[in-house]
Amino acid sequence: MDRRANAFITGLFVLGLGAAAILAMIWLGNTTQRRLPYVVYTEGDVGGLAPYSIVRYRGVQVGQVRTVDFAEQGQEILINIVVDAEVPLTVDTYATLRTLGLTGRSQISLHDDDPGGSRLRTSPEDPARIPMQPSLIQQVSDVADDLVKNLQSTAGNMQKLLTPENMAQVEQILGNVRELTADLADLDQQIDPVMARLPALVDRADDSLARVDSALAVMEQSLINVRDVTAQAQEVIDLAGSAGEEALLSTLPTATAALAELRQAALAVQQTSRQLQQDPASLLYGRGRIDPGPGEAGYGSAP
């Protein structure tokens, strides 16, 4: 009886184990069917990513990585993943690499800025492609690398700049600047007295111009008077001509002499006016010696 009971129990155990294996296979088969394939592509670094790494969608675990390989051509890295069919991936979905600090392993995070967009269609024969964008940490790392490179380049340039020869030239330039500053200060001190005298000089110039204008006005009036006298003399000559030959002979020499004197006076006035127009300062400071003109004593003689 005991042998039969043991055999029965053993048979039940084998049947239960077989049924469990069949159920597990069915469950695994159903699980595989409910996941859809996708290909994540990138040209960046995917350090820490390996098969069976976790795939998350907005922080929820939705799949896993199958393979990580290079493309047949180019520098792209192709990451084959499977994601639950219920996950609403759209044409705007993109991936980022999430690195776990303690273990050093990486995960793929899927993001979608517009969850209500068009669904991303995929199939085992033609898996849809999802681009991978740099994560915030990677962007900061890239910026830090560029900053370090720039600092190294700047340090090298500073070393080239701060050579003994360049430092000597810089000191010479600074010395020249100090000398120029001192010269400008001296020039400023020299200009100050001149600037202080300018108002007085302007007032004197205004006074001189006023005197010149007054003298010109006087000369103009003198010319008017000469013209009047000349006109009167001409009237006298006309009267003498009408008075007869005897009166003409007696008064003509006197009228002629008067006209000659009047002409000389007019010439002198015109010459003085012309001199004032050409050199107004002569009214204040006088003028040089003037050579005698025709009819004057000393005309034609050597100076």
Residue pairs with C-beta under 8 A, 6 or more apart in sequence:
34 84
34 85
34 86
35 63
35 82
35 83
35 84
35 85
36 82
36 83
36 84
36 85
36 122
36 123
37 66
37 80
37 81
37 82
37 122
37 123
37 124
37 127
38 80
38 81
38 82
38 83
38 89
38 120
38 122
38 127
38 128
38 129
38 130
39 78
39 79
39 80
39 81
39 127
39 128
39 129
39 130
40 78
40 79
40 81
40 95
40 108
40 129
40 130
40 131
40 132
41 71
41 76
41 77
41 78
41 79
41 129
41 130
41 131
41 132
42 76
42 77
42 79
42 95
42 131
42 132
43 75
43 76
43 77
44 77
44 97
44 132
44 134
44 138
45 138
46 68
46 77
46 79
46 97
46 106
46 132
47 99
47 106
48 97
48 99
48 100
48 104
48 105
48 106
49 65
49 68
49 79
49 97
49 105
49 106
49 107
49 108
50 65
50 68
50 105
51 65
51 66
51 67
51 68
52 64
52 65
53 64
53 65
53 105
53 106
53 107
53 108
54 61
54 63
54 64
54 65
54 107
54 108
55 61
55 62
55 63
55 64
55 65
55 81
55 82
55 83
55 107
55 108
55 110
56 62
56 98
56 107
56 108
56 109
56 110
57 83
57 87
57 89
57 109
57 110
57 112
58 110
58 111
58 112
59 109
62 83
62 84
62 87
62 110
63 81
63 82
63 83
63 84
63 87
64 81
64 82
65 79
65 80
65 81
65 108
66 80
66 81
66 82
67 78
67 79
67 80
68 77
68 78
68 79
68 80
69 77
69 78
69 80
70 76
70 77
70 78
71 77
71 78
79 108
79 132
80 127
81 108
83 89
83 110
87 110
88 112
88 115
88 119
89 110
89 112
89 119
89 120
89 128
89 130
90 112
90 114
90 115
90 116
90 117
90 118
90 119
90 120
91 117
91 118
91 119
91 120
92 112
92 113
92 114
92 117
93 110
93 111
93 112
93 120
93 130
94 110
94 111
94 112
94 130
94 131
94 132
94 133
95 108
95 109
95 110
95 111
95 130
95 131
95 132
95 133
96 108
96 109
96 111
96 132
96 133
96 134
96 135
97 106
97 107
97 108
97 109
97 132
97 135
97 138
98 106
98 107
98 108
98 109
98 135
99 105
99 106
99 137
100 106
100 107
108 132
110 130
120 128
120 130
121 128
122 128
134 142
208 280
208 281
208 283
208 284
209 280
211 283
211 284
212 276
212 280
212 283
215 276
215 283
216 273
216 276
216 277
219 269
219 272
219 273
219 276
220 273
222 269
223 266
223 269
223 270
223 273
226 262
226 265
226 266
226 269
229 262
230 259
230 262
230 266
233 255
233 258
233 259
233 262
236 251
236 255
237 252
237 255
237 259
240 247
240 248
240 251
240 252
240 255
241 248
243 251
264 295
267 293
275 282
275 287
276 282
276 283
279 287
291 299
291 303
292 298
292 299
293 299
